[in-house]
């Protein structure tokens, strides 16, 4: 993947992720206001409170995931600027164009990503 295509793809993804975070913040602010109005006007059933708590946790999980993706994309943009984009962080060999097209912020070649995944499963199962 050439540098200009990589930069364009990464910047497009960065804008998309930033848009998601902005939308999530607006949604959260609106939900917070509605919840405050609702709490001040009536008592809630415990099941409703539990549902709201789960929804908040899921929302927070999604936002955290988007923030992590955005961090990866920003790091990839920095690599483009530094001239190191497309090189595996583990073996320093080029990452395949197909992988970079599918995952523009990929940090590892397929082989090293597979090794990391296998090691993560082993370490997580102990």
N, CA, C and O of each residue as an XYZ file, in Angstrom:
504
protein
N       0.857     -1.170      0.000
C       0.000      0.000      0.000
C       0.905      1.236      0.000
O       1.818      1.352      0.817
N       0.636      2.147     -0.925
C       1.494      3.330     -0.995
C       1.146      4.309      0.134
O       0.063      4.252      0.715
N       2.080      5.191      0.421
C       1.958      6.106      1.557
C       0.732      7.012      1.467
O       0.036      7.225      2.460
N       0.471      7.545      0.272
C      -0.683      8.444      0.129
C      -1.997      7.718      0.375
O      -2.888      8.252      1.034
N      -2.121      6.505     -0.150
C      -3.343      5.715      0.080
C      -3.498      5.371      1.550
O      -4.594      5.438      2.107
N      -2.377      4.999      2.173
C      -2.413      4.653      3.595
C      -2.841      5.856      4.420
O      -3.703      5.733      5.290
N      -2.254      7.010      4.161
C      -2.583      8.216      4.907
C      -4.073      8.551      4.732
O      -4.767      8.846      5.705
N      -4.547      8.503      3.496
C      -5.956      8.826      3.231
C      -6.884      7.857      3.953
O      -7.874      8.275      4.554
N      -6.573      6.580      3.899
C      -7.393      5.566      4.556
C      -7.393      5.759      6.071
O      -8.440      5.676      6.714
N      -6.225      6.013      6.632
C      -6.122      6.197      8.076
C      -6.834      7.470      8.538
O      -7.507      7.461      9.569
N      -6.695      8.556      7.789
C      -7.350      9.797      8.168
C      -8.872      9.676      8.069
O      -9.603     10.257      8.871
N      -9.338      8.919      7.081
C     -10.781      8.678      6.950
C     -11.287      7.880      8.160
O     -12.337      8.191      8.721
N     -10.535      6.858      8.551
C     -10.913      6.044      9.707
C     -10.838      6.868     10.990
O     -11.689      6.728     11.869
N      -9.831      7.720     11.099
C      -9.689      8.574     12.266
C     -10.904      9.502     12.389
O     -11.454      9.663     13.478
N     -11.315     10.101     11.294
C     -12.483     10.983     11.307
C     -13.746     10.219     11.696
O     -14.578     10.735     12.443
N     -13.894      8.995     11.195
C     -15.059      8.183     11.532
C     -15.105      7.884     13.029
O     -16.151      8.013     13.665
N     -13.968      7.486     13.580
C     -13.904      7.151     15.003
C     -14.137      8.384     15.875
O     -14.832      8.308     16.888
N     -13.557      9.517     15.483
C     -13.788     10.749     16.237
C     -15.266     11.135     16.194
O     -15.812     11.613     17.188
N     -15.909     10.930     15.056
C     -17.338     11.190     14.937
C     -18.153     10.302     15.864
O     -19.128     10.752     16.465
N     -17.753      9.039     15.979
C     -18.445      8.122     16.893
C     -18.316      8.590     18.340
O     -19.278      8.530     19.106
N     -17.127      9.056     18.710
C     -16.929      9.529     20.081
C     -17.752     10.784     20.362
O     -18.307     10.934     21.451
N     -17.829     11.674     19.392
C     -18.636     12.884     19.557
C     -20.112     12.512     19.696
O     -20.812     13.047     20.556
N     -20.580     11.601     18.855
C     -21.977     11.162     18.925
C     -22.265     10.479     20.259
O     -23.323     10.688     20.852
N     -21.325      9.664     20.726
C     -21.507      8.980     22.011
C     -21.571      9.991     23.151
O     -22.362      9.826     24.080
N     -20.750     11.029     23.089
C     -20.762     12.052     24.142
C     -22.094     12.794     24.149
O     -22.650     13.070     25.212
N     -22.608     13.116     22.956
C     -23.906     13.794     22.882
C     -25.018     12.904     23.414
O     -25.881     13.353     24.169
N     -24.989     11.643     23.015
C     -25.990     10.688     23.464
C     -25.940     10.530     24.983
O     -26.975     10.480     25.646
N     -24.737     10.455     25.516
C     -24.564     10.306     26.962
C     -25.111     11.530     27.701
O     -25.784     11.398     28.723
N     -24.816     12.717     27.173
C     -25.303     13.946     27.811
C     -26.827     13.991     27.794
O     -27.441     14.356     28.796
N     -27.440     13.629     26.684
C     -28.897     13.605     26.592
C     -29.514     12.579     27.516
O     -30.540     12.841     28.144
N     -28.897     11.410     27.606
C     -29.406     10.359     28.484
C     -29.277     10.774     29.946
O     -30.150     10.486     30.764
N     -28.179     11.453     30.261
C     -27.964     11.922     31.631
C     -29.052     12.910     32.032
O     -29.594     12.828     33.134
N     -29.369     13.841     31.143
C     -30.421     14.832     31.436
C     -31.776     14.146     31.610
O     -32.525     14.472     32.530
N     -32.083     13.211     30.741
C     -33.360     12.495     30.835
C     -33.437     11.701     32.128
O     -34.485     11.645     32.772
N     -32.332     11.095     32.498
C     -32.312     10.300     33.725
C     -32.515     11.199     34.948
O     -33.236     10.829     35.875
N     -31.895     12.359     34.955
C     -32.060     13.282     36.074
C     -33.509     13.748     36.195
O     -34.050     13.834     37.298
N     -34.134     14.047     35.056
C     -35.548     14.457     35.080
C     -36.420     13.314     35.598
O     -37.325     13.522     36.406
N     -36.130     12.107     35.117
C     -36.931     10.953     35.504
C     -36.761     10.643     36.986
O     -37.740     10.343     37.669
N     -35.543     10.712     37.486
C     -35.301     10.415     38.897
C     -35.963     11.440     39.808
O     -36.418     11.106     40.902
N     -36.014     12.677     39.357
C     -36.615     13.703     40.199
C     -38.134     13.609     40.217
O     -38.768     14.138     41.130
N     -38.736     12.944     39.222
C     -40.193     12.926     39.150
C     -40.822     11.648     39.697
O     -41.999     11.656     40.056
N     -40.069     10.549     39.770
C     -40.684      9.316     40.263
C     -39.640      8.319     40.725
O     -38.455      8.416     40.406
N     -40.133      7.353     41.492
C     -39.261      6.254     41.907
C     -39.181      5.243     40.782
O     -40.140      5.045     40.036
N     -38.015      4.602     40.667
C     -37.856      3.594     39.621
C     -37.855      2.203     40.237
O     -37.403      1.985     41.361
N     -38.370      1.293     39.467
C     -38.354     -0.105     39.855
C     -36.898     -0.592     39.805
O     -36.145     -0.172     38.926
N     -36.496     -1.460     40.720
C     -35.109     -1.955     40.719
C     -34.687     -2.593     39.393
O     -33.524     -2.495     39.003
N     -35.611     -3.237     38.710
C     -35.269     -3.853     37.424
C     -34.924     -2.783     36.382
O     -34.031     -2.977     35.557
N     -35.635     -1.657     36.427
C     -35.333     -0.560     35.506
C     -33.956      0.015     35.787
O     -33.202      0.328     34.867
N     -33.635      0.151     37.071
C     -32.314      0.650     37.450
C     -31.218     -0.299     36.965
O     -30.177      0.143     36.477
N     -31.456     -1.596     37.101
C     -30.473     -2.582     36.651
C     -30.289     -2.507     35.141
O     -29.166     -2.585     34.643
N     -31.386     -2.355     34.418
C     -31.303     -2.243     32.955
C     -30.504     -1.006     32.561
O     -29.661     -1.065     31.666
N     -30.769      0.104     33.224
C     -30.036      1.335     32.918
C     -28.553      1.186     33.229
O     -27.706      1.685     32.487
N     -28.242      0.506     34.317
C     -26.844      0.288     34.682
C     -26.137     -0.551     33.619
O     -25.015     -0.234     33.225
N     -26.777     -1.600     33.162
C     -26.195     -2.454     32.123
C     -26.002     -1.663     30.837
O     -24.962     -1.771     30.188
N     -27.003     -0.868     30.469
C     -26.890     -0.056     29.252
C     -25.731      0.924     29.352
O     -24.996      1.114     28.382
N     -25.558      1.548     30.513
C     -24.443      2.482     30.711
C     -23.102      1.760     30.581
O     -22.174      2.268     29.953
N     -23.009      0.573     31.179
C     -21.772     -0.197     31.105
C     -21.462     -0.600     29.666
O     -20.308     -0.545     29.243
N     -22.474     -1.000     28.919
C     -22.269     -1.345     27.514
C     -21.826     -0.123     26.716
O     -20.915     -0.208     25.892
N     -22.470      1.007     26.964
C     -22.078      2.243     26.292
C     -20.628      2.584     26.597
O     -19.871      2.947     25.696
N     -20.240      2.472     27.847
C     -18.868      2.768     28.240
C     -17.890      1.798     27.578
O     -16.794      2.192     27.181
N     -18.284      0.548     27.460
C     -17.441     -0.452     26.810
C     -17.223     -0.121     25.341
O     -16.111     -0.241     24.827
N     -18.286      0.294     24.674
C     -18.189      0.668     23.258
C     -17.280      1.885     23.097
O     -16.429      1.916     22.208
N     -17.461      2.877     23.950
C     -16.630      4.083     23.878
C     -15.167      3.729     24.121
O     -14.286      4.225     23.419
N     -14.904      2.887     25.094
C     -13.530      2.470     25.378
C     -12.919      1.777     24.168
O     -11.763      2.027     23.824
N     -13.688      0.909     23.524
C     -13.205      0.205     22.328
C     -12.891      1.191     21.202
O     -11.864      1.067     20.535
N     -13.761      2.154     20.995
C     -13.538      3.169     19.947
C     -12.299      3.987     20.277
O     -11.509      4.297     19.386
N     -12.117      4.341     21.547
C     -10.934      5.107     21.949
C      -9.650      4.314     21.686
O      -8.649      4.877     21.244
N      -9.685      3.013     21.958
C      -8.508      2.178     21.702
C      -8.225      2.098     20.203
O      -7.071      2.180     19.783
N      -9.272      1.938     19.397
C      -9.095      1.921     17.949
C      -8.516      3.236     17.451
O      -7.632      3.249     16.594
N      -9.014      4.337     17.989
C      -8.530      5.657     17.592
C      -7.043      5.812     17.936
O      -6.281      6.379     17.153
N      -6.640      5.317     19.082
C      -5.229      5.360     19.474
C      -4.373      4.580     18.477
O      -3.293      5.032     18.096
N      -4.850      3.417     18.058
C      -4.125      2.604     17.074
C      -4.012      3.336     15.737
O      -2.955      3.323     15.106
N      -5.089      3.967     15.313
C      -5.085      4.697     14.040
C      -4.128      5.886     14.122
O      -3.368      6.139     13.188
N      -4.165      6.608     15.228
C      -3.266      7.753     15.398
C      -1.801      7.306     15.380
O      -0.946      7.997     14.824
N      -1.516      6.157     15.985
C      -0.155      5.627     15.964
C       0.250      5.261     14.535
O       1.395      5.479     14.140
N      -0.678      4.713     13.767
C      -0.386      4.358     12.375
C      -0.132      5.601     11.534
O       0.743      5.593     10.668
N      -0.893      6.678     11.782
C      -0.668      7.934     11.068
C       0.739      8.456     11.384
O       1.444      8.934     10.495
N       1.132      8.364     12.636
C       2.481      8.796     13.028
C       3.548      7.966     12.316
O       4.603      8.484     11.950
N       3.268      6.679     12.123
C       4.214      5.814     11.401
C       4.315      6.222      9.937
O       5.397      6.188      9.351
N       3.192      6.606      9.351
C       3.220      7.086      7.961
C       4.145      8.294      7.880
O       4.999      8.382      6.998
N       3.961      9.219      8.808
C       4.776     10.443      8.822
C       6.254     10.128      9.054
O       7.127     10.797      8.501
N       6.532      9.115      9.869
C       7.914      8.748     10.192
C       8.555      7.853      9.137
O       9.765      7.624      9.160
N       7.737      7.348      8.210
C       8.263      6.460      7.182
C       8.403      5.007      7.597
O       9.095      4.233      6.936
N       7.751      4.635      8.687
C       7.838      3.251      9.168
C       6.527      2.494      9.026
O       6.407      1.366      9.504
N       5.540      3.106      8.369
C       4.239      2.462      8.215
C       4.377      1.204      7.372
O       5.107      1.174      6.382
N       3.660      0.167      7.787
C       3.638     -1.070      7.013
C       4.722     -2.055      7.397
O       4.868     -3.097      6.758
N       5.488     -1.741      8.437
C       6.516     -2.668      8.911
C       6.049     -3.293     10.217
O       5.564     -2.605     11.116
N       6.202     -4.596     10.302
C       5.794     -5.338     11.494
C       6.622     -4.871     12.695
O       7.841     -4.732     12.597
N       5.966     -4.634     13.807
C       6.657     -4.206     15.014
C       7.464     -5.327     15.653
O       8.361     -5.056     16.451
N       7.169     -6.566     15.324
C       7.883     -7.692     15.919
C       9.100     -8.111     15.095
O      10.182     -8.320     15.642
N       8.918     -8.233     13.782
C      10.006     -8.762     12.946
C      10.581     -7.736     11.965
O      11.577     -8.007     11.293
N       9.961     -6.577     11.885
C      10.384     -5.473     11.006
C      10.245     -5.787      9.516
O      10.745     -5.039      8.676
N       9.573     -6.881      9.188
C       9.320     -7.207      7.781
C       8.059     -6.468      7.335
O       7.231     -6.094      8.166
N       7.911     -6.257      6.028
C       6.707     -5.568      5.536
C       5.434     -6.372      5.816
O       5.406     -7.594      5.676
N       4.400     -5.660      6.210
C       3.072     -6.245      6.385
C       2.435     -6.281      4.999
O       2.563     -5.323      4.237
N       1.762     -7.355      4.671
C       1.183     -7.494      3.334
C       0.178     -6.388      3.034
O      -0.522     -5.902      3.921
N       0.126     -6.002      1.755
C      -0.821     -4.975      1.329
C      -2.261     -5.392      1.626
O      -3.081     -4.562      2.018
N      -2.565     -6.668      1.440
C      -3.930     -7.144      1.695
C      -4.307     -6.930      3.161
O      -5.428     -6.520      3.464
N      -3.377     -7.207      4.060
C      -3.646     -7.013      5.497
C      -3.824     -5.529      5.807
O      -4.723     -5.154      6.560
N      -2.975     -4.689      5.230
C      -3.077     -3.246      5.484
C      -4.355     -2.660      4.895
O      -4.918     -1.716      5.450
N      -4.813     -3.208      3.786
C      -6.076     -2.739      3.217
C      -7.244     -3.137      4.117
O      -8.187     -2.367      4.300
N      -7.174     -4.341      4.673
C      -8.235     -4.812      5.562
C      -8.172     -4.134      6.924
O      -9.202     -3.812      7.517
N      -6.950     -3.920      7.414
C      -6.729     -3.315      8.734
C      -5.619     -2.272      8.608
O      -4.455     -2.575      8.871
N      -5.963     -1.062      8.213
C      -4.935     -0.053      7.963
C      -4.028      0.249      9.160
O      -2.897      0.699      8.975
N      -4.501      0.011     10.362
C      -3.695      0.298     11.553
C      -2.960     -0.938     12.070
O      -2.468     -0.934     13.198
N      -2.880     -1.989     11.263
C      -2.225     -3.225     11.692
C      -0.790     -2.949     12.133
O      -0.051     -2.231     11.460
N      -0.409     -3.520     13.255
C       0.940     -3.327     13.799
C       1.852     -4.507     13.508
O       3.076     -4.386     13.553
N       1.245     -5.651     13.209
C       2.024     -6.875     13.037
C       1.649     -7.578     11.739
O       0.527     -7.449     11.249
N       2.596     -8.317     11.195
C       2.299     -9.173     10.056
C       1.396    -10.303     10.551
O       1.233    -10.491     11.757
N       0.819    -11.044      9.628
C      -0.124    -12.095     10.020
C       0.549    -13.144     10.910
O      -0.047    -13.608     11.882
N       1.762    -13.511     10.585
C       2.450    -14.543     11.369
C       2.660    -14.103     12.809
O       2.376    -14.858     13.740
N       3.160    -12.877     12.998
C       3.409    -12.408     14.358
C       2.113    -12.120     15.104
O       2.055    -12.313     16.318
N       1.077    -11.664     14.414
C      -0.217    -11.469     15.059
C      -0.771    -12.797     15.560
O      -1.336    -12.875     16.650
N      -0.601    -13.849     14.745
C      -1.057    -15.183     15.152
C      -0.286    -15.666     16.380
O      -0.869    -16.271     17.279
N       1.018    -15.402     16.420
C       1.820    -15.792     17.589
C       1.332    -15.060     18.838
O       1.196    -15.657     19.905
N       1.073    -13.770     18.695
C       0.585    -12.995     19.834
C      -0.771    -13.513     20.319
O      -1.013    -13.606     21.522
N      -1.639    -13.843     19.384
C      -2.957    -14.360     19.747
C      -2.831    -15.699     20.471
O      -3.507    -15.934     21.472
N      -1.971    -16.570     19.965
C      -1.769    -17.876     20.625
C      -1.205    -17.682     22.024
O      -1.665    -18.324     22.969
N      -0.223    -16.814     22.170
C       0.376    -16.571     23.483
C      -0.624    -15.944     24.434
O      -0.623    -16.255     25.625
N      -1.474    -15.070     23.931
C      -2.496    -14.442     24.754
C      -3.495    -15.454     25.276
O      -3.922    -15.374     26.428
N      -3.871    -16.411     24.432
C      -4.806    -17.455     24.870
C      -4.162    -18.339     25.912
O      -4.807    -18.731     26.884
N      -2.880    -18.660     25.716
C      -2.186    -19.498     26.695
C      -2.072    -18.779     28.034
O      -2.332    -19.358     29.089
N      -1.676    -17.500     27.973
C      -1.505    -16.744     29.211
C      -2.830    -16.484     29.893
O      -2.893    -16.457     31.122
N      -3.886    -16.292     29.129
C      -5.205    -16.031     29.696
C      -5.844    -17.253     30.311
O      -6.716    -17.124     31.171
N      -5.433    -18.435     29.894
C      -6.079    -19.651     30.391
C      -5.399    -20.211     31.635
O      -5.859    -21.210     32.187
N      -4.334    -19.597     32.077
C      -3.620    -20.097     33.269
C      -4.307    -19.757     34.539
O      -3.825    -20.110     35.615
